[in-house]
Amino acid sequence: MIDLRSDTITRPTPEMREVMRNAEVGDDVFSEDPTINRLQDMITEITGKEASLFVASGTMGNQVCINTHTRPGNEIILERNAHIFNYESGAPALLSGVQVLPIAGTNGSFTLEQVQEVIRPQNVHHPKTALICIENTHNRAGGTIFPYVEMQKIWEFAKSAGIRLHLDGARLWNASASTGISIRDYCELCDSVSLCFSKGLGAPVGSIIAGSRQFIESARYYRKVYGGGMRQAGILAAAAIYALENNRSRLPEDHRRARILADAIAKIPQIDFDPATVQSNIVIFNVRNTGYTGQDVLDLLLKREIRMLTFAGTKIRAVTHLHISDDDIHYTVEALGEIFKTSQK
Ligand SMILES: Cc1ncc(COP(=O)(O)O)c(C=O)c1O
């Protein structure tokens, strides 16, 4: 089976399992797990932040950061296709009691002007704008990269306006691999960042947040509130360390394979697709003009042992990762060619 649904489906390799088996562990609620402490030190160094905190998932990382930055009744600004807004189960309202103000972005990005338009004036009628969230790369827009220069502008503005900036960097590894801009340079433009090990890096579980020492101290409290105070979780941190040391450098391969797939899809005239949106390891195309629904296409792909995801009725997503080879991509290109040869059903 060629599983292109997500880069979250990867399974730990025998080598990764071996380092997990041998990991030194301790009670992390007492901050006594040496492997977690080592991972946190590594991420503090990579991000250039003062401190880091291992968390169970990207969602937990984002939500702990939102709660730490805000008070109930505050407003947070994000892009309308953001993961935090669409796929985190209403958590900002449920867990932090904040109101979300979505901006209609372009390919997952928005501009400083768009932020300035929606900032609330300070008076009793309005919620306080407390936080801006940027997602990089942007999942639902197809792994697109938020332009660095625009991030700089938004960051400078946020600082001057007393608004915090959180970076949902679940796939910031991919953004950095694609642009050559270091994780540290990206992290200079935010108060907090959340990074995932369980996506392109191929670890089975785990994410991490980074920020100032004081921020991480408060975040530790919210992590505990959410039930995320894990104990001998060094076995998970060992997988994350292995992933950082062995799998990060291979991300350009995933990007190259996504590009091969994108170029082939761009040649199928009935498919509505802008290959310029493919900037990392995600390819999203629309089959609305083919006579098929997204589900029809998934069924036809499944008959050929290929899995993708569909959303919004006719959009299809394919994600390259650790377990996808060049041969898998060539076979997938052939299969799409066969399916769309005759086009309309
Ligand atoms: C951009 C982004 N942020 C956050 C998450 C949440 O990660 P998790 O599934 O580990 O909760 C995801 C998951 O795919 C994501 O794509």
The ligand as an SDF file (V2000), in Angstrom:
LIG
                    3D

 16 16  0  0  0  0  0  0  0  0999 V2000
   -0.1460   22.7020   11.1600 C   0  0  0  0  0  0  0  0  0  0  0  0
   -0.5170   21.7080   12.2200 C   0  0  0  0  0  0  0  0  0  0  0  0
   -0.5520   22.1000   13.4850 N   0  0  0  0  0  0  0  0  0  0  0  0
   -0.8700   21.2610   14.4800 C   0  0  0  0  0  0  0  0  0  0  0  0
   -1.1630   19.9440   14.2140 C   0  0  0  0  0  0  0  0  0  0  0  0
   -1.5800   19.0710   15.3420 C   0  0  0  0  0  0  0  0  0  0  0  0
   -0.7110   18.0080   15.5700 O   0  0  0  0  0  0  0  0  0  0  0  0
   -1.2030   16.6970   16.3470 P   0  0  0  0  0  0  0  0  0  0  0  0
   -1.9160   15.8710   15.3380 O   0  0  0  0  0  0  0  0  0  0  0  0
    0.0860   16.1010   16.8210 O   0  0  0  0  0  0  0  0  0  0  0  0
   -2.0750   17.1330   17.4590 O   0  0  0  0  0  0  0  0  0  0  0  0
   -1.1480   19.4810   12.8990 C   0  0  0  0  0  0  0  0  0  0  0  0
   -1.4830   18.0910   12.5970 C   0  0  0  0  0  0  0  0  0  0  0  0
   -1.4570   17.6430   11.4800 O   0  0  0  0  0  0  0  0  0  0  0  0
   -0.8250   20.3960   11.8690 C   0  0  0  0  0  0  0  0  0  0  0  0
   -0.8200   20.0300   10.5920 O   0  0  0  0  0  0  0  0  0  0  0  0
  1  2  1  0
  2  3  1  0
  2 15  2  0
  3  4  2  0
  4  5  1  0
  5  6  1  0
  5 12  2  0
  6  7  1  0
  7  8  1  0
  8  9  2  0
  8 10  1  0
  8 11  1  0
 12 13  1  0
 12 15  1  0
 13 14  2  0
 15 16  1  0
M  END
$$$$
